[in-house]
């Protein structure tokens, strides 16, 4: 290979300069490590304050729970519900649907029954449904129907009229005991949650329900979901 005339020269560094460079480099590296540590601590602190406990959302549409006696009034003697889809806590969406009728004879058709049968029949609707039906349904925990709105239910084989039993379900979070412990809450606690989306909605007065059979999920009705731009599968954070 021909010599192209390029010479390589080794630069000689004064020993004093080498020590100075080593010292400066060491100081710079230590400063960078300290700065990085401060950033990580600050970031961790920020995450602890921001994150909280994340819970998935399930949007609950209007539905009916029925007693065995009322089921037979609506569908015939000896009738049993047909399971369509498994839900949490041993519940399921049934194939059967009914029509609910308000006191002004305004009706909503194709309202699904949830099984299994209960001791008492109950209708859960949204505030918009209540306006359409012309009923004054109170906001209640599921099962708390004393003094609630009257409603009629019509099935293929018969109809029944409830003097009370129609409510707007209070928003709540189902939790397993393990998840409740991790979240630092217990059965009956009332918390607030935040949806981190374009609406940035905060829901207050959310009741915690804990049971071995529950899968952790927050339930809101269709009115609440639409107002907050939430669909089933989204998440909220307990704050």
Secondary structure per residue as TSV (DSSP state, phi and psi in degrees):
chain	resnum	aa	ss	phi	psi
A	1	X	-	360.0	131.6
A	2	X	-	-74.4	149.0
A	3	X	-	-76.9	116.9
A	4	X	-	-85.4	3.4
A	5	X	S	86.3	7.5
A	6	X	-	-92.7	122.7
A	7	X	-	-103.2	138.2
A	8	X	-	-102.5	126.9
A	9	X	-	-122.6	137.4
A	10	X	-	-88.6	125.6
A	11	X	-	-83.3	125.6
A	12	X	-	-87.8	124.6
A	13	X	-	-104.9	132.7
A	14	X	-	-62.4	135.4
A	15	X	H	-53.0	-36.4
A	16	X	H	-63.9	-39.3
A	17	X	H	-67.6	-36.6
A	18	X	H	-62.4	-43.7
A	19	X	H	-63.2	-40.8
A	20	X	H	-63.2	-43.7
A	21	X	H	-63.8	-42.6
A	22	X	H	-61.1	-42.8
A	23	X	H	-64.8	-46.6
A	24	X	H	-63.5	-42.8
A	25	X	H	-60.5	-43.0
A	26	X	H	-62.5	-43.9
A	27	X	H	-64.0	-41.7
A	28	X	H	-63.6	-43.9
A	29	X	H	-63.0	-41.5
A	30	X	H	-64.4	-41.3
A	31	X	H	-64.3	-40.0
A	32	X	H	-65.2	-40.8
A	33	X	H	-63.7	-43.3
A	34	X	H	-63.6	-42.2
A	35	X	H	-64.1	-41.9
A	36	X	H	-64.9	-38.2
A	37	X	H	-64.8	-42.2
A	38	X	H	-62.9	-41.5
A	39	X	H	-63.0	-42.9
A	40	X	H	-65.0	-42.1
A	41	X	H	-63.4	-42.0
A	42	X	H	-65.0	-40.2
A	43	X	H	-67.1	-42.5
A	44	X	H	-62.5	-43.4
A	45	X	H	-61.6	-40.5
A	46	X	H	-65.1	-40.2
A	47	X	H	-67.0	-40.1
A	48	X	H	-60.5	-40.0
A	49	X	H	-73.3	-32.9
A	50	X	H	-87.1	-39.3
A	51	X	H	-74.4	-57.1
A	52	X	-	67.2	-154.4
A	53	X	E	-108.7	122.2
A	54	X	E	-87.8	134.1
A	55	X	E	-130.0	132.8
A	56	X	E	-72.4	155.7
A	57	X	E	-106.5	141.7
A	58	X	E	-126.0	119.4
A	59	X	E	-84.8	122.2
A	60	X	E	-100.9	115.2
A	61	X	-	-80.5	167.6
A	62	X	-	-53.8	143.3
A	63	X	E	-160.7	171.6
A	64	X	E	-129.7	138.1
A	65	X	E	-108.3	136.6
A	66	X	E	-127.4	152.9
A	67	X	E	-83.4	163.9
A	68	X	H	-63.5	-40.3
A	69	X	H	-62.1	-43.8
A	70	X	H	-70.8	-33.5
A	71	X	H	-60.2	-41.1
A	72	X	H	-70.1	-31.7
A	73	X	H	-63.8	-39.9
A	74	X	H	-79.3	-35.6
A	75	X	H	-121.9	-5.9
A	76	X	-	114.7	155.8
A	77	X	T	-60.2	134.4
A	78	X	T	75.9	9.3
A	79	X	-	-70.0	143.5
A	80	X	-	-126.1	148.8
A	81	X	-	-71.0	148.5
A	82	X	-	-103.4	120.4
A	83	X	E	-71.6	129.9
A	84	X	E	-106.7	-47.2
A	85	X	E	-149.2	132.3
A	86	X	E	-70.3	137.8
A	87	X	-	-120.3	-177.7
A	88	X	G	-76.2	162.8
A	89	X	G	64.4	26.2
A	90	X	G	80.9	1.0
A	91	X	-	-86.3	164.1
A	92	X	E	-153.8	153.7
A	93	X	E	-82.7	128.1
A	94	X	E	-92.1	160.0
A	95	X	E	-68.0	-28.3
A	96	X	E	-71.3	140.1
A	97	X	E	-132.4	154.3
A	98	X	E	-134.3	175.1
A	99	X	E	-110.6	133.2
A	100	X	E	-107.6	141.9
A	101	X	E	-129.4	130.2
A	102	X	-	-83.9	175.0
A	103	X	T	-66.8	-17.7
A	104	X	T	-97.6	18.2
A	105	X	S	63.0	26.3
A	106	X	-	-90.1	136.5
A	107	X	E	-124.1	154.2
A	108	X	E	-127.1	122.9
A	109	X	E	-92.7	169.1
A	110	X	E	55.8	46.5
A	111	X	E	-92.0	122.2
A	112	X	E	-76.7	145.1
A	113	X	E	-91.4	138.7
A	114	X	E	-106.0	134.1
A	115	X	E	-106.6	173.0
A	116	X	E	-76.6	179.9
A	117	X	E	-64.8	153.6
A	118	X	E	-115.9	176.9
A	119	X	S	-70.2	-35.9
A	120	X	S	-130.6	149.0
A	121	X	-	-82.1	141.1
A	122	X	E	-147.4	141.6
A	123	X	E	-117.6	127.5
A	124	X	E	-114.0	122.7
A	125	X	E	-131.7	176.1
A	126	X	-	-97.4	170.9
A	127	X	H	-64.1	-35.5
A	128	X	H	-64.4	-41.3
A	129	X	H	-61.2	-41.3
A	130	X	H	-60.6	-41.3
A	131	X	H	-64.3	-43.0
A	132	X	H	-63.9	-41.1
A	133	X	H	-79.5	-19.0
A	134	X	T	76.7	31.8
A	135	X	-	-115.4	151.5
A	136	X	-	-101.2	75.5
A	137	X	-	-79.6	126.3
A	138	X	E	-80.1	158.9
A	139	X	E	-84.0	116.5
A	140	X	E	-139.4	158.9
A	141	X	-	-69.7	147.9
A	142	X	T	-57.1	132.5
A	143	X	T	97.5	-18.0
A	144	X	-	-93.1	84.3
A	145	X	-	-109.8	-1.4
A	146	X	T	-60.9	124.4
A	147	X	T	75.7	11.4
A	148	X	-	-80.8	-175.3
A	149	X	E	-73.8	146.1
A	150	X	E	-75.5	153.1
A	151	X	E	-158.4	150.4
A	152	X	E	-110.1	144.8
A	153	X	E	-125.0	130.4
A	154	X	E	-118.7	126.4
A	155	X	-	-116.4	-177.4
A	156	X	S	-70.7	-20.2
A	157	X	S	-116.1	-4.1
A	158	X	-	175.5	178.8
A	159	X	E	-138.2	157.0
A	160	X	E	-140.6	153.2
A	161	X	E	-118.4	126.1
A	162	X	E	-101.9	126.7
A	163	X	E	-68.8	-25.8
A	164	X	E	-152.9	156.9
A	165	X	E	142.3	-3.9
A	166	X	E	-104.1	121.9
A	167	X	E	-134.3	164.9
A	168	X	E	-101.5	117.6
A	169	X	E	-67.0	132.0
A	170	X	-	-70.4	137.4
A	171	X	-	-60.7	143.8
A	172	X	E	-156.9	165.4
A	173	X	E	-123.0	121.7
A	174	X	E	-82.6	136.5
A	175	X	E	-143.3	146.2
A	176	X	-	-77.4	158.1
A	177	X	H	-56.9	-37.9
A	178	X	H	-64.5	-45.3
A	179	X	H	-68.9	-36.1
A	180	X	H	-63.1	-41.5
A	181	X	H	-64.0	-42.4
A	182	X	H	-64.6	-33.6
A	183	X	H	-84.6	-10.8
A	184	X	T	75.9	31.7
A	185	X	-	-128.3	167.9
A	186	X	-	-138.8	167.8
A	187	X	T	-56.9	130.0
A	188	X	T	94.3	-12.7
A	189	X	-	-62.9	152.7
A	190	X	E	-119.2	125.0
A	191	X	E	-127.2	175.8
A	192	X	E	-116.9	147.8
A	193	X	E	-131.9	156.6
A	194	X	E	-125.3	135.0
A	195	X	-	-97.4	117.1
A	196	X	-	-88.6	75.3
A	197	X	S	-135.9	-164.4
A	198	X	S	-60.1	-30.8
A	199	X	S	-82.4	-29.2
A	200	X	-	56.8	45.0
A	201	X	-	-79.3	139.1
A	202	X	E	-110.6	125.2
A	203	X	E	-101.7	122.2
A	204	X	E	-98.6	173.0
A	205	X	E	56.3	47.7
A	206	X	E	-99.8	117.9
A	207	X	E	-83.4	136.2
A	208	X	E	-91.3	128.8
A	209	X	E	-121.0	123.1
A	210	X	E	-116.4	131.4
A	211	X	-	-159.6	148.9
A	212	X	T	-58.1	-30.6
A	213	X	T	-85.4	-6.1
A	214	X	-	-83.5	145.5
A	215	X	-	-102.0	135.8
A	216	X	-	-65.1	120.0
A	217	X	E	-166.1	139.2
A	218	X	E	-93.8	136.6
A	219	X	E	-111.5	126.4
A	220	X	E	-129.3	160.7
A	221	X	E	-88.6	176.6
A	222	X	H	-65.6	-33.5
A	223	X	H	-61.9	-48.3
A	224	X	H	-63.9	-41.1
A	225	X	H	-65.2	-45.1
A	226	X	H	-65.5	-40.3
A	227	X	H	-64.8	-31.2
A	228	X	T	-102.3	7.2
A	229	X	T	56.0	47.5
A	230	X	-	-115.6	141.3
A	231	X	-	-126.5	162.8
A	232	X	T	-56.4	133.2
A	233	X	T	104.5	-20.4
A	234	X	-	-68.3	171.6
A	235	X	E	-127.9	158.2
A	236	X	E	-131.1	165.0
A	237	X	E	-119.5	129.6
A	238	X	E	-70.4	123.4
A	239	X	-	-114.6	360.0
